[in-house]
Amino acid sequence: MLAVVHLAYGVRLDAPPRLIQEKHISLKLSSTRSRPFKAVAWRSAERFAQSQLLAGDTLDIAFTLAHNDHPDFGGLELTLRDFRKTNN
């Protein structure tokens, strides 16, 4: 199945990236035109550590949409494919 990659510019990082199992990252993001949303960046912990992202930073992101079926924290989530930090 072909995944559609979406782009979003000027997305705000609402909280510091959270490490998952020492290799993945969980993010809380928001935009002026949407409600807050969660994103996951699989196998990206090292890249995020090198980027030194902080809460309040602004990012341009490439992502696909996914549905997480986990009973405790499931729902619609973004799967981050790429990002770049923008000048605040």
C-alpha positions as CSV (number, residue, x, y, z in Angstrom):
1,M,0.0,0.0,0.0
2,L,1.3,3.4,-0.9
3,A,1.4,5.9,1.9
4,V,0.6,9.5,1.3
5,V,3.2,11.9,2.8
6,H,1.8,15.2,4.0
7,L,3.7,18.4,4.8
8,A,3.1,21.0,7.5
9,Y,5.1,24.2,8.0
10,G,5.5,26.1,11.2
11,V,4.4,23.4,13.6
12,R,5.1,24.1,17.3
13,L,6.8,21.6,19.6
14,D,4.6,21.8,22.7
15,A,6.8,19.6,25.0
16,P,10.3,18.2,24.8
17,P,10.5,15.0,22.7
18,R,10.0,11.9,24.8
19,L,12.2,8.9,24.3
20,I,10.4,5.5,23.7
21,Q,12.5,2.3,24.2
22,E,15.7,4.2,23.6
23,K,15.3,4.5,19.9
24,H,11.9,6.1,19.1
25,I,10.5,9.6,19.9
26,S,7.0,10.7,20.9
27,L,6.1,14.3,20.2
28,K,3.3,16.7,21.1
29,L,2.8,19.2,18.4
30,S,0.4,22.0,17.6
31,S,-0.5,24.5,14.8
32,T,-2.3,27.7,14.9
33,R,-4.9,26.1,12.6
34,S,-5.4,22.8,14.4
35,R,-5.8,21.3,17.8
36,P,-2.8,19.7,19.5
37,F,-1.8,16.3,18.1
38,K,0.7,13.5,18.9
39,A,3.4,12.2,16.6
40,V,5.8,9.3,16.6
41,A,9.2,9.2,15.0
42,W,10.3,5.6,14.7
43,R,14.1,4.9,15.0
44,S,14.8,8.6,15.2
45,A,16.1,9.1,18.8
46,E,19.7,9.8,17.8
47,R,18.7,12.4,15.2
48,F,16.4,14.2,17.6
49,A,19.2,14.2,20.3
50,Q,21.6,15.8,17.8
51,S,19.0,18.4,16.9
52,Q,18.6,19.6,20.5
53,L,14.9,20.4,20.1
54,L,13.2,22.3,23.0
55,A,9.6,23.0,23.8
56,G,8.5,26.0,21.9
57,D,10.7,25.3,18.8
58,T,9.1,25.5,15.4
59,L,9.4,22.7,12.9
60,D,8.5,21.9,9.3
61,I,7.5,18.3,9.1
62,A,6.7,15.5,6.6
63,F,4.4,12.8,8.0
64,T,1.9,10.1,7.2
65,L,-1.3,9.5,9.1
66,A,-1.7,6.3,11.1
67,H,-4.2,4.8,13.6
68,N,-2.8,3.5,16.9
69,D,-5.0,0.6,18.3
70,H,-3.4,0.6,21.8
71,P,-6.2,0.6,24.4
72,D,-4.5,3.1,26.7
73,F,-3.2,5.7,24.2
74,G,-4.6,4.8,20.8
75,G,-6.2,7.0,18.3
76,L,-5.1,9.0,15.3
77,E,-1.4,9.9,15.3
78,L,1.2,11.3,12.9
79,T,4.1,9.1,11.9
80,L,7.0,11.6,11.3
81,R,9.0,10.9,8.2
82,D,11.3,14.0,8.3
83,F,11.6,17.3,10.0
84,R,13.7,20.5,10.1
85,K,13.9,23.1,12.7
86,T,12.9,26.6,11.6
87,N,14.0,29.9,12.9
88,N,11.6,31.1,15.6
